[in-house]
């Protein structure tokens, strides 16, 4: 029996536009380099197979240049076999037009690209079989892996499942989107179930895992992207699994629960690594209450450390501000500035205006306090 070694990845989302994100150009460039990074990982670790568990593309109709550049780069790494599973973003649905893209890829005739259009076993190498579950539609109504339980492979063969979808609802809303049975590996006698859909790397058991996106796509998927290097020595043997970091960008969400007297700005800096931070995207979510000066210092943090980072944003909608006379004196003790500060403080504390208006007034007051602190410095 010959062992099998492969790279398990998913959710590459080539062609993702990133909308109006301030760092969209850098994020697009990093995503375009993912295929090259996976080639390096496979070559370095002598893994002849790369399994992509769905969502190679971000949309059903990626630009021709997007998919062509990707498949050409895969084909050039001719010693690797690429096993490509249609996911929910790039399903086989004719209605969405995605089927045409997969057909065009197959028409190129690259021998090391295997588009997995059918739910049936396919031999990866002698003694190892792949059981793929391609998605025919964006939202399947049933478990696409159910067929694996009864799938026949030669006696003594290694069985690897490849699928895309949730084994449980990962959303905060709890919308009940469970699709794939979490014990499919046991039901179908799989030595490894390679999953895609969840963008963070997650081991669900010794034999079931989400690879996560090799280049993260949003806050909430904190850290750098990665893939799994998997080796199976024999049927039933515990797989040897290594998580390999592949992402260029490091996404960080810093949540602060604040009380008056807290130095929120220092708390953020203390949670960032020393050294170069140019490949970091940082979102600070502040809630609780601070004194005006403390809140103003936090509001100005982006100007202080933003240039060091790829991206910085502060979400302080949940942050309340306590305003004292001394805080207003720090802005001005009289004149038009003091009148403006008094007006903003009054609106921020008023119950006669809506929450949105109070938040705007608090933000303006923090900004005014911060400007005057800079002028006085």
Number of C-alpha atoms within 10 A of each C-alpha: 12 13 14 20 21 22 28 29 26 33 30 27 24 22 20 17 13 14 9 8 10 13 14 14 13 13 20 16 11 16 21 20 15 22 18 13 18 21 21 14 20 21 15 9 12 13 20 18 22 24 21 26 32 30 25 23 25 18 19 25 19 19 13 11 9 14 20 16 13 19 17 14 14 22 18 12 16 14 15 20 20 23 21 23 29 31 30 26 23 29 27 26 17 12 9 16 16 22 20 15 20 21 13 13 18 15 9 12 11 15 11 17 21 16 16 21 19 14 17 16 18 15 15 17 14 12 19 23 21 24 27 29 28 27 28 20 19 16 14 12 9 10 17 20 25 15 14 22 14 10 14 14 17 11 8 12 19 29 30 23 25 24 27 29 26 20 20 15 14 13 9 6 7 10 10 11 15 16 19 19 15 17 16 20 23 14 13 21 20 24 25 27 31 27 30 30 22 20 23 24 22 14 13 13 12 14 22 21 20 29 30 26 28 29 31 28 22 12 14 13 20 19 20 20 27 25 25 26 22 19 19 22 17 19 21 16 11 14 19 14 18 12 16 16 16 20 22 21 22 20 24 21 16 15 13 16 13 17 17 16 11 15 16 22 18 12 13 17 12 10 10 13 9 8 7 9 19 14 17 21 22 24 19 18 17 22 17 15 19 23 18 25 25 22 30 24 20 24 21 18 18 19 10 12 13 17 12 16 15 19 20 20 16 16 13 18 16 13 20 24 25 17 19 12 9 12 15 23 13 15 20 17 14 12 8 10 15 16 14 17 24 15 13 21 22 15 19 26 17 13 10 9 11 11 13 11 14 21 20 15 20 27 23 17 27 26 19 19 25 23 15 14 15 10 8 9 6
